[in-house]
Amino acid sequence: MTTNEFDEIRPYEAGEMRQAFDDLLADRQFQLVLKGLVPWLPKGLRNGMLRLAFTGVHTSLDFQLRFMKPVVKWIIRRHTDGCVFDDKDLKAAEEAAGKAASATPASASADDSLSPRYTFVSNHRDIVLDSAFLDVKLIEAGYPTTVEIGIGDNLLIYPWIKRLVRMNKAFTVRRGLSLRETLAASQLMSRYIHYAVTGKHENIWIAQREGRAKDSDDRTQDAVLKMLAMGGQLSELNIVPLTISYEYDPCDYLKAQEFQQKRDNPSFKKSRQDDLDNMRTGIFGYKGRVVYRAAAPVNSWLADLEDLPQKEYFAAVAKRMDTEIHRGYELFPCNYIAVDELCGSTDNSRYYTAADKERFDKYLSGQIAKITLADKDEAFLRERMLTMYANPVRNKLAAL
């Protein structure tokens, strides 16, 4: 198999990085973005500094380590109260399978190609940061590489964005196609994912569903698993259920606003500007504590479901993955407060203090105040936001 069939969707390869970088610097819109970030630097000096920093960058991993890792670590410092990666279940499963020498980063072989690669399938909290935080945490934990990520082409609204994400190990997920085109695009993407894991020896990150679960009721779509299976056996992808927990979701008020807009106008659809606003708010909004928790690979139990009819098989795999993802939630005081407020009880009061409740009430009021709808329904909006914070508690209790 050659990679030629994947040229339209794959990330840039090593020999293409320099040209992609030069094209990025030549893009007028990208220069306007740079000017907005560092308006005191003349264009020539900006470009010269970037070209100097690019020295020695030959691969997309080099690019991530040189440019993206410092940016993401700055976001963690500035806009979170810390980001933790818990991979003990992942390590334990690999050790139990007799792979400790290659699967445990601390004792990985000098030959990185001998260590396993994973397809991380996670709940979806942020369009940009879900995979970016994971990249940094994998490197910090000693894993040999980061993840390639699928990004919908609806978000690649400018050529410079598409160029930048392809430099950053992103492959393109085509949206808005006809049924026949969607099937062909899904087959191509699945073949690419299998090739990336087994041929290129890359990790993959993909969301468990198309788009975010706006009420945080995270469920794996059968369609995602069926897509992954188009290009080969699920087992060869070494799928790892991954749970992402935010203490505070900076986009919660935007999601609540969209709930009301769709309630009041069932045909409402977000604009491109809405997508950009969500991206900006997700990156630069306050998130509180952030926890990533990896479960054992599904290969440790996938064989138990092999005898099921195909129609039931994918539903059963999705259900089991949901259980693993829900078990992995890190619950915060605000989650328990939301459950109690919705239920009109104090059943979970042992998990929070009066100060926690006062802080969360103040936070909700501040977020709702950001919504500028002419006919703002504050009671409805508050209920929607409380539900977002309550659902992880409900799902974890059901999983346990």
N, C-alpha and C positions, 0 to 999 in steps of 0.2 A: 504493500500500500504506500502511495506517496502522499505528501501533504497538499498537493496541488488542489484537490477537491475542497480543501478547507480554507483556501486563500481569502475568500470573501468574509469569513467569520472569525478566523483565528487571531490571536495576538501577534505582534511583530516578532520575527525571529532575530537571532543575534546579528545577522548581516544586514538587517534593515533598520536597526536602531538609530544609527547616525543620520541617515537620510530623514527618518521620521522626526528626529530632533531638529534638524535644520528647517524642515517644512513647518514645524511648530513655531519656531522663532520667526519665520517669515509670514505667519498668519496675522493679519491686521487686528482681528478680534481678540486673539490671544495677547497681542501687545497691549490692547486696551485694558485687559484684565490685569496684566502685570503692572501697568501704569497705576491702576487703582490700588494695587497692593503696596507699591513702593513709589509714590508720586514724586518723591524727592530725588530719585535716581534718574539721570538722563537715559534715553533708550540705548545708546551705545554702551554705556557702562553696565546697564542691566544685562544686555545680551552678552557682553564680554565676560561678566561674572558667571553667567549660566554656562557659557561654553567652557570656561575653565573648570567649573564644577563637573561638567560632563566628561572630563578627561578620565579615561579608564573604564567608562561605562560601555559594556559590550552586549549585555543581555538585559532582559526585562527584570530579572532578579537584581542585577547590579543597579538598575534604575530605581527600583523600589528601595533598596538599602541606602542609596546615595541621596535620593530626593524625597521619597514618600515617607519612609520611616521617621525622619525627624519631624515632618509635618504632622503625622498622626500622633506621635508622642507629645507634641505640643498641644494638640487638641485634647488628648487625655488629661494632660496637666491643667489646661485652662478651662475645660468645659465638662469635666467629670470630677468625682471624688475618688477616683481610682478605678482601674480596670484589671480584673483578675481572670486568669485562665486556669481552670481546674480540669486536668486531664488524667487524674489518677485512675478512673475507671477504664479509660482507653489503654493506659499502660498496663494495668492489671490484666486486661483481656489478652493483650499481646503476649505478656509473660506466661499466662496460663496456656497459651497456644504454643509455647516453646520458642517464642521469637524475641525474648528479652534482649539478646545481644544486638539486634538490629532495630527494635521498635522503641527502646528506651533512649531518648536523646542523650542522656548522660553517658551512655555506654555504646553509642552508635559506632558502627564500623567506620574506618577512615574512608571507605568507599561508599559515598552517599547513595549510590544506585542500588545498594543492597538493602537499604532500609525501606520499609513499606510506604506506600503513598495512600492517601485517603480521599474519598469524596464526602466532604462535610455537607450534610443536608440539615439546614437549621430553620427555626422560626425566623421571621423577618421583622426587624425593628427599624432599620435605617437603610435607605437606598444606597448610600455611599459607604457608611462606616461599618456595616456588618462584616464585610470581608476585610476592610482596612484594619480594624482592630485585631481581627484574627491573624492577619499577616504578621503584625508586630509581635503578638503574643507567641506565635509559633517560633519565630526567630529567637525571641528572648528565652524560650523554653529549650532551645537547642535543636529544634527540628531543622533539617538541612535545606528546606525551601518553604516558600509561601504557597498561596493558592491561586489558580486561575479561576476567574469569575465570569458568570454569565450576566450581561447587562442588556436590557431591552433597548432596541434601536429607537424607541420613542423618546428616550432620554438623551440620545446623541444628536441634539438639535443643531449643533454647529460642527463644522469639520474639525476644529481644534479639539473639541471634547472627544470626538471619536478617535482622533489621533492620540490624544493623551491617554485614554483608557486602554487602547491597544498596546501602548508602551508599558502600561501598568498591569499586564497579564490578563486583560479582559478579552473574552470572546463575545460575539454579538448574538443576541437572541432576537430574531425577527418577529415583529408584531404587526397586527392589522392586516393579515393576509386572508385570502380565500381559504376555504376548507382544504382544497387540494394542495394549495401552496403551503399551508400550515403543516400538513402531513409531511411533505417533502422537506420542509425546513426542520421539523422535529427529528426526522430520520438523520439528516445531515448533522445536526447538533449532537445527537446521541452517538453517532459514529465518531465525531470529533472528541467527545468526552472520554469514550473508551480508548481512543488513540492517545489522548493526553495522559491518561493514567497508566496504561500498559506500555505505550510506545515511547512517549516523551518522559515518562516517570515524573509526572507533575501531580500535585494535589489539586482538587477541584472544590470550589464552594458553590452551592446553589441553594436557593430558597425552597422551602417545602411547598410553596404554592406561588402562583402568579400574583404579584402584588402583595401588599401587607394586609394582615388581618386587622382591620381598623378597630375592632373591639378586643383585640388581644386574645381571642379564642382561637389559638393556633392549631391548625389541622393540616396534615399532609394530604395533598391532592393525589388521588390515584393516577391522574394524568401525568404528573411529574415522574412517578415511578415507571409508568408505561413508556414514557419517552426515554428514560434512562435504559430501559430494557430493549429498545429498538436496535441498539448497536451491539448487543451482546448480553451475556449473563450479568445479572445484578451483582453476583458474588465477586466478579473480577474488578468491580469498582471499589470494593472495600469501603462501603458506605458507613459513615459515622453520624448518628443523630447528635446534633449540637444544639444546646439551649442557650439563647441570649436573653439576659435579664437586665432591664434598665430600672433603676429606682424611679426616675422621672423620665417620661417620654416628651421631649421638647415639641414634638409634632402633635401632641394630644389635642390641643385646641383646634388645629387645622383639620384633624380627623373628625372631631365633634362638629365643626362647622360644615364639613362635607355631608355628615349624616343629616343635618337639618336641611341643607340644600337639596339633597336627594329626597328627603321626606316631603318638602314643599314643592319640588319639581322633579318627578320621577325620571325625566329625560336629561337631567343635569349631568354634564361631563366636565371633568377638570380640563383646564387649558394647559398649554405648554408653560405659561407663566406660573400656574399653580404648581406644576411639577418642579420648576426651578425654586419656587418659594419653599416647597417641602424639603428640597435638597439643602438649601441654605440654612433653614431652621434646624434641620436634623444635625448638620455639622456643627453649627456654632451655638446651638441651644444647650441649656444646662441639663445634664443627665443624671446627676447624683452618682451613686455607685453603679458600676457595670460589672456583670459577671458572665463569663463564657464557661460552659460546662459540657465536656465531651463524654458521651456514653460509650459503652463497648461497641465495636463494629457489629453491624447486623449479621455478618457472617457467623457470629457465635451462636445465632439462633435461626438463621434463614433456612437451614435444612429442615427444620421442624415443620415448615409450611409447604415443602415441595410437593406433597401429595394432593394438595388442594386443587380443584379445578381453576383454570387460569382466571376466570371471572372473579373468583373468590380470593385468589392468591394475592393480587395487588391490594385489595381492600384490607386483607389480613396484615400484610406487610405495613401498610400505612397506619393501621390501628396500633400495631406494636411500636412503630416508630413514634407515634403520638404519645404513647405511654412513656417511652424513654425520654422524650423531650419534656413532657410535663413533669416527670420526676426530677428533672434537672433544674427547674425554676429555682432561682434564689428569691425568696420572698422578703419584702421589706415592710416596715410599719405601715406605710401608706396603702399597701395591698390589703392588709387586714382591716384598716380603718374603712376602706372603700366597701368591703363586704359588710361590715357592721352597719354603715350608714344606709346602704341599700336595703338591708334586712330590718333596720330599726332596732338593732340589738347591741349588746356589748359582749357577745359570746367570745370574741377574739381579743378582748381588752388586755389580756396578759401579754400580748405581743407588741403593745405600744403604750406610750405614756400620754399624759395630758398635753405635754409640750409637742410630742409628735403630731397629735391631732390638730393642735393649733397651727403648727407649721403647714400641714397638708391642706387645711381649710384656706389658709392664706394663699398657698400656692394655687389651688383651684380657682379662687376668686381672681387672682392675677392673670391666669391663663384665659379664663372666660372674658375678662376685660379686653383682651387682645382681639376678640372676634368683633368684626365691624358690620355684620349683617344688619340691614335696615329693620328687619322684623325679628330681632334676636330673641329666641325662646330660651331664657336662662335656665329654667327648670329642666327642660329637655336636654340642653347642652351639658348641664352638670351631671344628669343621670347617665348620659353617654360616656362622659369622662370617668365617672365612678366605675362604670361597667368595665372599661378598659383596664383599670387597676384591680378590679375584683376577680376577673376571669382567671388569671394565673393561680390564685388561691383555690378556686373551685376545681380547676383542672388538675392541680397537683394533688389535692385531697382525693379526687376520683382515681388518679393513677396509683396512689399509695394504698 
